[in-house]
Amino acid sequence: MSQIHHEGTESERTAFEPLWAGGRVPAGVVEEVFPHAARAVLERAYVEARSAFATLAEMGHWFDPALADEVVHAIVGLEGVARMEALTAGE
């Protein structure tokens, strides 16, 4: 929602209004209606996780920075991973 509100296109904001008002959320709406916003959020999650893990490693913690992407996957869960794959297909 924040990505759409602050960085989204006018069409994304317009499409989001009924959902924000409590409207029914159809299956696949993220991938079909908000793919650019969702992709931006996903990319930000990767960047921030990678940066955080690199900083922890620099401070001497045992966290392997290579695990950052797996943490993002764990946060979004199984349904989210399928959604992530749909959003990144064709990159």
Summary of the structure (lengths in Angstrom):
residues: 91
radius of gyration: 15.6
end to end distance: 23.3
largest distance: 47.9
contacts: 212
relative contact order: 0.12
helix: 77%
strand: 0%
